[in-house]
Amino acid sequence: MIKKILITLLILAVIAGIVFLVHHIRVAHRNKKELANFAEEIPYTANLGRVLVIYYSWTGHTQDIAEQIAALTKGDTYRIQTQEEFKSSPAFYARIKKELSNKIYPALAGNLPDVSNYDVVFVGAPVWWYTMATPLYSFLGQVDFKGKKVIPFSTQGSEHF
């Protein structure tokens, strides 16, 4: 009698395990299909008003992102430029560390944009020494964003070296 009960319980456990496995395979398959749908390009439809995308880019990576934002939002772009170009060398990192430590940032080139004509301003730069690139510090010290919606973005990594 006990043998029959144990065999019955074993058969029920095997059946329950199979049902459980089939259920999870179906759920995983459904989730995989749903995830594939997310991979399709979804058009951006929000209207943010007049958009300006301000960015500093040393290697071109941040510029690529800024241009994508501008294309999606139908915004204008402004590239922050320094009077002296940053050279790719081991001294680059020492220079940046010194600028950050002394809070003496590089001089900018060109005229600054008039942000008063914009509703939303995206501001971006690469990350240097765990913070934003020093040219962005120079820029932010000279521009008034009062009354503007400001959306920061940053990039990390470079193929420059």
C-alpha positions in Angstrom: 0.0 0.0 0.0 2.8 2.5 0.9 4.6 1.5 -2.3 1.5 2.4 -4.4 1.2 5.8 -2.6 4.9 6.6 -3.2 4.8 5.6 -6.9 1.6 7.7 -7.3 3.3 10.7 -5.6 6.4 10.3 -7.8 4.3 10.2 -11.0 2.4 13.3 -9.8 5.7 15.1 -9.1 7.1 14.2 -12.5 3.8 15.5 -14.2 3.9 18.7 -12.1 7.6 19.2 -13.1 6.8 18.8 -16.8 3.8 21.2 -16.6 6.0 23.7 -14.7 8.8 23.4 -17.3 6.4 23.8 -20.3 4.8 26.8 -18.7 8.2 28.5 -18.2 9.3 27.7 -21.7 6.1 29.3 -23.1 6.6 32.4 -20.9 10.2 32.7 -22.0 9.2 32.4 -25.6 6.5 35.1 -25.2 8.9 37.4 -23.4 11.5 36.9 -26.2 8.9 37.9 -28.8 7.9 41.0 -26.8 11.6 41.9 -26.4 12.1 41.6 -30.2 9.2 44.1 -30.7 11.0 46.6 -28.5 14.0 46.4 -30.8 12.0 47.8 -33.6 12.5 51.6 -34.1 9.8 53.5 -32.4 9.3 57.0 -33.8 9.9 59.9 -31.4 6.7 62.0 -31.3 7.0 64.3 -28.3 7.0 68.1 -28.9 9.5 69.8 -26.6 9.2 73.2 -28.2 12.3 74.9 -29.5 15.3 72.7 -28.6 19.0 73.6 -28.4 21.6 70.9 -28.0 24.9 72.3 -26.5 27.9 69.9 -26.3 31.6 69.7 -26.0 33.2 66.8 -27.9 36.9 66.0 -27.9 36.9 62.8 -30.0 33.6 63.0 -31.8 31.6 60.6 -29.6 29.7 63.3 -27.8 29.1 65.1 -31.1 27.5 61.9 -32.5 25.1 61.7 -29.5 24.3 65.4 -29.7 23.5 65.2 -33.4 21.2 62.2 -32.7 19.4 64.2 -30.0 19.1 67.2 -32.3 17.7 65.1 -35.2 15.1 63.4 -32.9 14.0 66.7 -31.4 14.4 68.8 -34.5 16.7 71.0 -32.4 19.6 73.3 -33.2 23.2 72.5 -32.1 26.0 74.5 -30.6 29.5 73.0 -30.2 31.6 74.4 -27.3 35.1 75.0 -28.6 38.2 76.0 -26.7 40.8 78.5 -27.8 43.6 76.0 -27.3 43.0 72.5 -28.6 43.5 69.6 -26.3 46.4 67.4 -27.5 46.3 63.6 -27.2 49.2 62.8 -25.0 50.1 61.5 -21.5 50.2 65.1 -20.4 46.6 65.5 -21.2 45.5 63.7 -18.0 47.8 65.8 -15.9 46.5 69.0 -17.4 42.9 68.0 -16.8 43.6 67.0 -13.2 45.4 70.4 -12.6 42.5 72.4 -14.2 40.0 70.6 -12.0 42.0 70.9 -8.8 42.7 74.6 -9.4 39.2 75.4 -10.8 40.9 77.2 -13.7 39.2 76.0 -16.8 40.1 76.5 -20.5 39.2 79.7 -22.4 36.4 79.2 -24.9 36.5 80.3 -28.6 33.7 81.9 -30.5 30.4 83.6 -29.4 28.2 81.9 -26.8 24.7 80.9 -27.9 21.6 82.9 -26.9 19.5 80.4 -25.0 16.7 82.8 -24.5 15.0 81.6 -27.7 14.7 78.0 -26.6 12.3 76.1 -24.4 14.6 73.1 -23.7 18.4 72.9 -23.7 20.3 69.7 -23.7 23.9 70.1 -22.4 26.4 67.3 -22.8 30.1 66.5 -22.6 32.4 63.6 -22.0 33.4 62.5 -18.5 36.9 63.4 -17.5 38.3 62.4 -14.1 34.9 61.3 -12.8 33.2 64.7 -13.7 32.3 66.7 -16.8 35.0 67.9 -19.2 36.6 71.1 -18.2 35.4 73.1 -21.2 31.9 72.5 -20.0 32.8 74.1 -16.7 34.0 77.2 -18.6 30.8 77.3 -20.6 28.4 76.8 -17.6 30.1 79.7 -15.8 29.2 82.1 -18.6 25.6 81.1 -19.6 22.4 81.8 -17.7 19.8 79.0 -18.0 17.3 80.7 -15.7 13.7 79.6 -16.7 14.9 76.9 -19.1 14.4 73.2 -18.9 18.0 71.8 -19.0 18.6 68.1 -19.7 22.2 67.0 -19.1 23.8 64.1 -20.9 27.3 62.6 -20.8 29.4 60.2 -22.7 32.2 57.9 -21.5 34.9 56.2 -23.4 37.0 57.0 -26.4 38.8 55.3 -29.2 41.2 58.3 -29.3 44.2 56.6 -27.7 
